[in-house]
Amino acid sequence: MYRELLNQINSLYTKAKLVHGDLSEYNIMNYDEKPVLFDLSQAVSIEHPMANEFLKRDLNQVNWFFSRVGVMVRPLDQLMEWFLKNE
């Protein structure tokens, strides 16, 4: 679930050129054991001056939630490097 969620966030970033901006466990549904992102009304373009800060916040929230339930998460700096190199 964690890996699939990161892939979806990455697709949102690289393909749609958007950052959710307010991602937490409350904005993710589990449908057939796959995460579904919703509440994208506040999403911003990756061109927004705060986009990288919003992305960091989203990834921190995801890491915080999954680490709380015992999932081994990737460090934020590695995640940011992965996102920015695929931009």
C-alpha positions in Angstrom: 0.0 0.0 0.0 2.8 2.4 0.9 4.7 1.8 -2.3 1.6 2.1 -4.4 0.7 5.3 -2.7 4.1 6.7 -3.5 3.7 5.7 -7.1 0.4 7.5 -7.3 1.8 10.6 -5.7 4.7 10.5 -8.2 2.3 10.1 -11.1 0.3 13.1 -9.9 3.5 15.0 -9.8 5.2 13.8 -13.0 2.1 13.3 -15.3 -0.5 15.8 -14.0 2.2 18.2 -12.8 0.3 18.6 -9.5 1.0 18.4 -5.8 -1.9 17.4 -3.5 -0.8 19.9 -0.9 -2.9 18.6 2.0 -2.4 14.8 1.9 -3.0 12.7 5.0 -4.6 9.4 5.9 -7.9 11.2 5.7 -7.5 11.9 2.0 -6.8 8.3 1.0 -9.3 5.6 0.5 -8.6 1.9 0.3 -10.4 0.4 -2.7 -9.7 -3.2 -3.5 -6.4 -3.0 -1.5 -5.2 0.0 -3.6 -5.0 3.6 -2.4 -7.2 6.2 -4.0 -6.3 9.8 -3.5 -9.2 12.3 -3.2 -9.9 15.9 -2.1 -7.7 17.3 -4.8 -9.5 20.7 -4.9 -6.5 22.4 -3.2 -3.9 20.7 -5.4 -1.3 23.1 -6.9 0.8 23.1 -10.0 4.4 22.0 -9.6 5.2 25.5 -10.9 3.7 27.0 -7.7 6.4 28.7 -5.6 5.5 26.5 -2.6 5.0 23.2 -4.5 8.2 21.6 -3.2 7.3 22.5 0.4 3.8 21.1 -0.1 5.2 17.9 -1.6 7.6 17.6 1.4 4.7 18.0 3.7 2.6 15.4 1.9 5.4 12.9 1.9 6.1 13.6 5.6 2.5 12.9 6.4 2.5 9.7 4.4 5.7 8.6 6.1 4.4 9.5 9.5 1.2 7.5 9.1 2.8 4.4 7.7 5.7 4.4 10.2 3.1 4.5 13.0 1.6 1.3 11.8 5.0 -0.4 11.5 5.8 0.1 7.8 9.5 0.8 7.0 9.4 4.1 5.1 11.9 5.7 2.8 13.7 8.9 4.1 12.3 12.2 2.9 15.5 13.2 1.1 15.4 10.0 -1.0 11.8 10.5 -1.8 12.3 14.1 -2.9 15.3 13.1 -5.0 13.1 10.4 -6.7 10.3 12.9 -7.4 12.5 15.7 -8.7 14.6 13.5 -11.0 11.4 12.3 -12.7 10.0 15.8 -13.1 
